[in-house]
Amino acid sequence: MERAELQRRARRWVVKVGSALVSGDGAGLAGEALDAWTAQIARLTAEGREVVVVSSGAVAVGMARLGWRERPRALHRLQAAAAVGQGGLAEAWESRMRRHGRHTAQVLLTHEDLADRRRYLNARSTLRTLLELGVVPVVNENDTVAVDEIRFGDNDTLAALVANLVEADLLVILTDQAGLHTADPRLDPRAALVPEAEAGDPALERMAGAGAGRLGRGGMLTKVRAAARAARSGTSTLIADGRLPEVLGRIATGEPLGTLLHARQGRLAARKQWLAGQLQVRGRLVLDDGAVEALRRHGRSLLPVGVRAVEGDFARGELVACVDGNGREVARGLVNYSAEEARRILGLPSDRIESVLGYVDEPELIHRDDLVLT
C-alpha cells in the first residue's frame, strides 16, 4: 500500500509521546503542546478514528516537581518520581480532552499484565471497550510498582505492545527528532532523513545508534526496535517530530512527515499476536537443522525429535524460545511439557513419549497453533 493511502486509511492509532515533549524538556508539563495534541486527537476521533495514547513523562514530571535535574538511577527514587508525576500527567490529559467533549481513561500496565495470557486478554477487552465508548485511553507503565529497573525498558516498547494489543493500523511515535536519519544528525551534518523503510531491516539499527535523551530511557534505536515489534502484528510505524504544527492531522491526510517503517506482513491470528509480543521467555529449546527447516519453511509443529538441548526451568504452558545451533531465535511458543520432561524426551520420536514419561499429553513439544516465527 502506498504511504499516503496507508496514513489516510488508518482507523485505529496508537500515539506515543516522548518524555522530552510532554515535560517541556524537563521544565514541567508542556501545556501548550498538550493543548495542541489533544485538539488534534479530538479531531481524529470526530472523523471516526480511534486513538490510544501512550504517554511518557511521569518520571520527568515528578523530577520537575521535586526539583531534580538529573534522572535518578536508584529504583526507589525512580518509583518515587513516577508516583509524584503520574497523577499530574493523567489530570493534564483528562482536563484538556474534556474541553473537546472527550473523556480519557488512565491505564497503567506492567509487563506481567501482557505476559500472562488471562491478564493480556482482560487488558485488550478493556482497551477495546474504551475505544467503543469513544474514550481516549492514556497508557503508561505502572512505574511505581514495576521492578526489573522499571521494566518494559522504555515506552517505545510499551507502545509497540499496545499496538499489538489493540490491533492498531498505525503506531505514531512523536519525538523531538524529525525522524530516522542515516546517522545522528546532532553529530553528522551530512545525515539524511530516511522517509520510508521496511520495519525490521537490520540496517536501520545501525543507523539509529544507541543514544538516549537526558529524560527518557529510549532513543532512536528503541523506536526502530519498537517498529519491528509492532510490524509482527501488521502495524506500520511512523516516527515524526511532535513539535510540528498539526502533526497528527497532517499525518492523517497522508502528508509524508518523518519516517514511515512499513509492516510488510499481514496480521497474525490473535493468539500468535500475543506470542509475538512477549518480552520474557522462560527457557530455550535448541533445534537441529531439520527442525529449523520444518518450522521456517513448512509451518509445522515442533516435535521432540528435532530438539538437541533444553535450557532453563519452565512449566507446561509457559513461553519458550526456539533457537538454532548458533543461538539465533527462530520461533517462540507455548510448550506442552515441562523442562524436566522435555529433557527426558528430546531427540526421541513422538511415539516414544509415553514409554519414557508414563503418559502422553500431546505428540508435539509445541503445536504450530501455539508457535510463532520470529
KOLGU-494660 format. One record per residue (C-alpha): x, y, z; residue in one letter. Coordinates in steps of 0.25 Angstrom, whole numbers. Layout:
<nodes>
node px=X	py=Y	pz=Z	rest=a
...
</nodes>
This chain:
<nodes>
node px=0	py=0	pz=0	rest=m
node px=5	py=14	pz=-3	rest=e
node px=9	py=23	pz=8	rest=r
node px=-1	py=33	pz=7	rest=a
node px=-12	py=23	pz=5	rest=e
node px=-8	py=15	pz=18	rest=l
node px=-8	py=28	pz=26	rest=q
node px=-21	py=32	pz=21	rest=r
node px=-28	py=19	pz=23	rest=r
node px=-22	py=16	pz=37	rest=a
node px=-34	py=16	pz=46	rest=r
node px=-28	py=11	pz=59	rest=r
node px=-16	py=19	pz=64	rest=w
node px=-6	py=17	pz=76	rest=v
node px=1	py=31	pz=78	rest=v
node px=13	py=30	pz=87	rest=k
node px=18	py=44	pz=92	rest=v
node px=32	py=44	pz=98	rest=g
node px=37	py=50	pz=111	rest=s
node px=44	py=62	pz=106	rest=a
node px=32	py=66	pz=98	rest=l
node px=22	py=64	pz=110	rest=v
node px=31	py=70	pz=120	rest=s
node px=36	py=82	pz=112	rest=g
node px=50	py=76	pz=112	rest=d
node px=49	py=76	pz=128	rest=g
node px=43	py=89	pz=131	rest=a
node px=30	py=83	pz=135	rest=g
node px=17	py=79	pz=127	rest=l
node px=17	py=85	pz=113	rest=a
node px=4	py=91	pz=114	rest=g
node px=3	py=98	pz=100	rest=e
node px=8	py=85	pz=93	rest=a
node px=-2	py=77	pz=101	rest=l
node px=-13	py=86	pz=97	rest=d
node px=-9	py=84	pz=82	rest=a
node px=-8	py=69	pz=83	rest=w
node px=-22	py=68	pz=90	rest=t
node px=-29	py=77	pz=80	rest=a
node px=-23	py=68	pz=68	rest=q
node px=-27	py=55	pz=75	rest=i
node px=-41	py=61	pz=77	rest=a
node px=-42	py=64	pz=62	rest=r
node px=-37	py=50	pz=59	rest=l
node px=-47	py=43	pz=67	rest=t
node px=-58	py=52	pz=61	rest=a
node px=-54	py=47	pz=48	rest=e
node px=-57	py=33	pz=52	rest=g
node px=-43	py=29	pz=56	rest=r
node px=-39	py=22	pz=69	rest=e
node px=-27	py=27	pz=77	rest=v
node px=-19	py=21	pz=89	rest=v
node px=-9	py=30	pz=95	rest=v
node px=4	py=24	pz=101	rest=v
node px=9	py=36	pz=109	rest=s
node px=23	py=36	pz=115	rest=s
node px=26	py=47	pz=125	rest=g
node px=22	py=42	pz=139	rest=a
node px=37	py=41	pz=144	rest=v
node px=40	py=54	pz=137	rest=a
node px=29	py=62	pz=142	rest=v
node px=31	py=56	pz=156	rest=g
node px=46	py=61	pz=155	rest=m
node px=42	py=75	pz=151	rest=a
node px=32	py=75	pz=163	rest=r
node px=43	py=70	pz=172	rest=l
node px=53	py=80	pz=167	rest=g
node px=62	py=69	pz=162	rest=w
node px=71	py=72	pz=150	rest=r
node px=77	py=58	pz=147	rest=e
node px=69	py=45	pz=145	rest=r
node px=72	py=37	pz=157	rest=p
node px=78	py=23	pz=156	rest=r
node px=73	py=17	pz=169	rest=a
node px=60	py=9	pz=166	rest=l
node px=53	py=14	pz=179	rest=h
node px=55	py=29	pz=174	rest=r
node px=50	py=26	pz=160	rest=l
node px=38	py=20	pz=166	rest=q
node px=36	py=32	pz=175	rest=a
node px=38	py=41	pz=164	rest=a
node px=27	py=33	pz=156	rest=a
node px=18	py=34	pz=168	rest=a
node px=19	py=49	pz=169	rest=v
node px=17	py=51	pz=154	rest=g
node px=7	py=41	pz=150	rest=q
node px=-5	py=48	pz=156	rest=g
node px=-2	py=61	pz=149	rest=g
node px=1	py=55	pz=136	rest=l
node px=-13	py=47	pz=136	rest=a
node px=-20	py=60	pz=140	rest=e
node px=-13	py=68	pz=129	rest=a
node px=-18	py=59	pz=118	rest=w
node px=-32	py=58	pz=124	rest=e
node px=-35	py=72	pz=126	rest=s
node px=-30	py=76	pz=112	rest=r
node px=-38	py=65	pz=105	rest=m
node px=-50	py=69	pz=113	rest=r
node px=-50	py=83	pz=107	rest=r
node px=-53	py=75	pz=94	rest=h
node px=-64	py=67	pz=99	rest=g
node px=-56	py=54	pz=101	rest=r
node px=-52	py=46	pz=113	rest=h
node px=-39	py=39	pz=115	rest=t
node px=-36	py=27	pz=124	rest=a
node px=-23	py=25	pz=131	rest=q
node px=-18	py=10	pz=128	rest=v
node px=-5	py=6	pz=136	rest=l
node px=1	py=-7	pz=131	rest=l
node px=13	py=-15	pz=136	rest=t
node px=20	py=-26	pz=128	rest=h
node px=12	py=-37	pz=135	rest=e
node px=-1	py=-31	pz=130	rest=d
node px=4	py=-34	pz=116	rest=l
node px=12	py=-47	pz=119	rest=a
node px=0	py=-54	pz=126	rest=d
node px=-10	py=-59	pz=115	rest=r
node px=-22	py=-56	pz=124	rest=r
node px=-18	py=-42	pz=128	rest=r
node px=-14	py=-39	pz=114	rest=y
node px=-28	py=-43	pz=109	rest=l
node px=-34	py=-34	pz=120	rest=n
node px=-25	py=-22	pz=117	rest=a
node px=-29	py=-24	pz=102	rest=r
node px=-44	py=-25	pz=105	rest=s
node px=-43	py=-12	pz=114	rest=t
node px=-36	py=-4	pz=103	rest=l
node px=-45	py=-8	pz=92	rest=r
node px=-58	py=-5	pz=101	rest=t
node px=-52	py=9	pz=104	rest=l
node px=-50	py=11	pz=89	rest=l
node px=-64	py=7	pz=86	rest=e
node px=-69	py=17	pz=96	rest=l
node px=-62	py=28	pz=90	rest=g
node px=-52	py=29	pz=101	rest=v
node px=-37	py=32	pz=99	rest=v
node px=-29	py=22	pz=107	rest=p
node px=-16	py=29	pz=112	rest=v
node px=-6	py=17	pz=115	rest=v
node px=7	py=17	pz=123	rest=n
node px=15	py=7	pz=130	rest=e
node px=12	py=5	pz=145	rest=n
node px=25	py=11	pz=149	rest=d
node px=22	py=12	pz=164	rest=t
node px=21	py=-3	pz=165	rest=v
node px=29	py=-9	pz=154	rest=a
node px=42	py=-15	pz=156	rest=v
node px=54	py=-20	pz=148	rest=d
node px=58	py=-5	pz=147	rest=e
node px=45	py=0	pz=143	rest=i
node px=43	py=-11	pz=133	rest=r
node px=38	py=-11	pz=119	rest=f
node px=51	py=-3	pz=117	rest=g
node px=44	py=9	pz=110	rest=d
node px=31	py=14	pz=106	rest=n
node px=34	py=11	pz=91	rest=d
node px=34	py=-3	pz=94	rest=t
node px=21	py=-2	pz=102	rest=l
node px=15	py=6	pz=91	rest=a
node px=18	py=-5	pz=81	rest=a
node px=12	py=-16	pz=90	rest=l
node px=-1	py=-7	pz=92	rest=v
node px=-2	py=-6	pz=77	rest=a
node px=-1	py=-21	pz=76	rest=n
node px=-11	py=-22	pz=88	rest=l
node px=-22	py=-13	pz=81	rest=v
node px=-18	py=-18	pz=66	rest=e
node px=-15	py=-3	pz=62	rest=a
node px=-14	py=1	pz=48	rest=d
node px=-3	py=11	pz=51	rest=l
node px=7	py=14	pz=62	rest=l
node px=11	py=28	pz=62	rest=v
node px=23	py=31	pz=71	rest=i
node px=25	py=46	pz=74	rest=l
node px=39	py=50	pz=77	rest=t
node px=48	py=63	pz=77	rest=d
node px=55	py=58	pz=64	rest=q
node px=50	py=59	pz=50	rest=a
node px=50	py=44	pz=49	rest=g
node px=61	py=34	pz=46	rest=l
node px=73	py=39	pz=39	rest=h
node px=85	py=31	pz=33	rest=t
node px=93	py=36	pz=44	rest=a
node px=91	py=44	pz=57	rest=d
node px=88	py=58	pz=51	rest=p
node px=93	py=64	pz=64	rest=r
node px=107	py=59	pz=61	rest=l
node px=107	py=58	pz=46	rest=d
node px=103	py=69	pz=37	rest=p
node px=102	py=60	pz=25	rest=r
node px=92	py=51	pz=32	rest=a
node px=79	py=50	pz=23	rest=a
node px=65	py=47	pz=27	rest=l
node px=60	py=33	pz=23	rest=v
node px=46	py=35	pz=18	rest=p
node px=42	py=21	pz=17	rest=e
node px=47	py=7	pz=20	rest=a
node px=43	py=-7	pz=24	rest=e
node px=42	py=-9	pz=39	rest=a
node px=51	py=-20	pz=44	rest=g
node px=62	py=-17	pz=33	rest=d
node px=75	py=-19	pz=41	rest=p
node px=82	py=-7	pz=34	rest=a
node px=72	py=2	pz=42	rest=l
node px=78	py=-1	pz=55	rest=e
node px=92	py=2	pz=50	rest=r
node px=87	py=16	pz=46	rest=m
node px=79	py=18	pz=59	rest=a
node px=91	py=16	pz=69	rest=g
node px=89	py=15	pz=84	rest=a
node px=87	py=30	pz=89	rest=g
node px=76	py=33	pz=98	rest=a
node px=72	py=47	pz=104	rest=g
node px=74	py=52	pz=117	rest=r
node px=60	py=50	pz=122	rest=l
node px=56	py=37	pz=115	rest=g
node px=61	py=23	pz=114	rest=r
node px=60	py=21	pz=99	rest=g
node px=66	py=28	pz=87	rest=g
node px=64	py=25	pz=72	rest=m
node px=69	py=11	pz=74	rest=l
node px=57	py=7	pz=83	rest=t
node px=48	py=13	pz=73	rest=k
node px=54	py=5	pz=62	rest=v
node px=52	py=-8	pz=70	rest=r
node px=38	py=-4	pz=74	rest=a
node px=35	py=-3	pz=60	rest=a
node px=40	py=-17	pz=57	rest=a
node px=32	py=-22	pz=69	rest=r
node px=19	py=-15	pz=64	rest=a
node px=21	py=-20	pz=50	rest=a
node px=20	py=-34	pz=55	rest=r
node px=5	py=-32	pz=56	rest=s
node px=3	py=-24	pz=44	rest=g
node px=5	py=-10	pz=49	rest=t
node px=13	py=1	pz=42	rest=s
node px=21	py=11	pz=50	rest=t
node px=22	py=26	pz=47	rest=l
node px=33	py=34	pz=55	rest=i
node px=31	py=49	pz=54	rest=a
node px=34	py=62	pz=61	rest=d
node px=24	py=64	pz=71	rest=g
node px=27	py=79	pz=71	rest=r
node px=22	py=81	pz=57	rest=l
node px=9	py=89	pz=55	rest=p
node px=-3	py=80	pz=53	rest=e
node px=6	py=68	pz=52	rest=v
node px=-5	py=57	pz=55	rest=l
node px=-15	py=64	pz=45	rest=g
node px=-5	py=65	pz=34	rest=r
node px=-1	py=50	pz=36	rest=i
node px=-16	py=47	pz=35	rest=a
node px=-17	py=54	pz=21	rest=t
node px=-5	py=46	pz=16	rest=g
node px=6	py=56	pz=17	rest=e
node px=20	py=50	pz=17	rest=p
node px=25	py=54	pz=30	rest=l
node px=36	py=47	pz=37	rest=g
node px=40	py=33	pz=35	rest=t
node px=30	py=22	pz=32	rest=l
node px=34	py=8	pz=35	rest=l
node px=25	py=-2	pz=27	rest=h
node px=20	py=-15	pz=33	rest=a
node px=21	py=-24	pz=21	rest=r
node px=13	py=-36	pz=27	rest=q
node px=-2	py=-37	pz=29	rest=g
node px=-8	py=-39	pz=43	rest=r
node px=-5	py=-51	pz=51	rest=l
node px=-16	py=-59	pz=58	rest=a
node px=-19	py=-52	pz=71	rest=a
node px=-13	py=-63	pz=79	rest=r
node px=0	py=-62	pz=71	rest=k
node px=0	py=-47	pz=73	rest=q
node px=1	py=-49	pz=87	rest=w
node px=12	py=-59	pz=86	rest=l
node px=20	py=-50	pz=76	rest=a
node px=19	py=-38	pz=86	rest=g
node px=24	py=-45	pz=99	rest=q
node px=37	py=-40	pz=104	rest=l
node px=40	py=-51	pz=114	rest=q
node px=43	py=-65	pz=111	rest=v
node px=44	py=-76	pz=122	rest=r
node px=55	py=-84	pz=115	rest=g
node px=60	py=-89	pz=101	rest=r
node px=60	py=-101	pz=92	rest=l
node px=72	py=-103	pz=83	rest=v
node px=67	py=-109	pz=70	rest=l
node px=75	py=-117	pz=59	rest=d
node px=75	py=-112	pz=45	rest=d
node px=63	py=-121	pz=41	rest=g
node px=54	py=-115	pz=52	rest=a
node px=58	py=-101	pz=48	rest=v
node px=55	py=-104	pz=33	rest=e
node px=41	py=-111	pz=37	rest=a
node px=37	py=-98	pz=45	rest=l
node px=42	py=-88	pz=36	rest=r
node px=39	py=-94	pz=22	rest=r
node px=27	py=-103	pz=25	rest=h
node px=20	py=-97	pz=37	rest=g
node px=20	py=-110	pz=45	rest=r
node px=19	py=-113	pz=59	rest=s
node px=32	py=-115	pz=68	rest=l
node px=34	py=-130	pz=71	rest=l
node px=43	py=-135	pz=82	rest=p
node px=52	py=-142	pz=71	rest=v
node px=57	py=-128	pz=66	rest=g
node px=61	py=-123	pz=79	rest=v
node px=76	py=-124	pz=83	rest=r
node px=76	py=-117	pz=96	rest=a
node px=67	py=-111	pz=107	rest=v
node px=71	py=-99	pz=115	rest=e
node px=65	py=-92	pz=127	rest=g
node px=54	py=-97	pz=136	rest=d
node px=39	py=-95	pz=131	rest=f
node px=26	py=-102	pz=133	rest=a
node px=16	py=-107	pz=124	rest=r
node px=9	py=-96	pz=116	rest=g
node px=20	py=-86	pz=118	rest=e
node px=26	py=-78	pz=107	rest=l
node px=40	py=-83	pz=102	rest=v
node px=49	py=-78	pz=91	rest=a
node px=53	py=-88	pz=79	rest=c
node px=67	py=-85	pz=75	rest=v
node px=76	py=-91	pz=64	rest=d
node px=90	py=-97	pz=67	rest=g
node px=96	py=-83	pz=66	rest=n
node px=87	py=-78	pz=77	rest=g
node px=78	py=-69	pz=67	rest=r
node px=64	py=-69	pz=71	rest=e
node px=55	py=-76	pz=61	rest=v
node px=42	py=-76	pz=68	rest=a
node px=35	py=-76	pz=81	rest=r
node px=23	py=-83	pz=86	rest=g
node px=15	py=-89	pz=98	rest=l
node px=22	py=-103	pz=102	rest=v
node px=13	py=-115	pz=105	rest=n
node px=23	py=-121	pz=114	rest=y
node px=32	py=-116	pz=126	rest=s
node px=47	py=-114	pz=125	rest=a
node px=50	py=-127	pz=132	rest=e
node px=40	py=-135	pz=123	rest=e
node px=46	py=-128	pz=111	rest=a
node px=60	py=-132	pz=115	rest=r
node px=55	py=-147	pz=116	rest=r
node px=49	py=-147	pz=102	rest=i
node px=58	py=-138	pz=94	rest=l
node px=63	py=-145	pz=81	rest=g
node px=52	py=-156	pz=82	rest=l
node px=41	py=-159	pz=72	rest=p
node px=27	py=-155	pz=78	rest=s
node px=23	py=-170	pz=79	rest=d
node px=33	py=-172	pz=90	rest=r
node px=28	py=-161	pz=99	rest=i
node px=18	py=-170	pz=107	rest=e
node px=28	py=-181	pz=109	rest=s
node px=38	py=-170	pz=115	rest=v
node px=29	py=-161	pz=123	rest=l
node px=18	py=-171	pz=126	rest=g
node px=8	py=-163	pz=119	rest=y
node px=6	py=-155	pz=106	rest=v
node px=-1	py=-141	pz=107	rest=d
node px=2	py=-137	pz=93	rest=e
node px=11	py=-143	pz=82	rest=p
node px=17	py=-129	pz=79	rest=e
node px=26	py=-121	pz=88	rest=l
node px=20	py=-108	pz=83	rest=i
node px=8	py=-109	pz=74	rest=h
node px=8	py=-100	pz=62	rest=r
node px=-4	py=-92	pz=67	rest=d
node px=4	py=-88	pz=79	rest=d
node px=16	py=-85	pz=72	rest=l
node px=20	py=-72	pz=64	rest=v
node px=33	py=-70	pz=55	rest=l
node px=42	py=-58	pz=60	rest=t
</nodes>
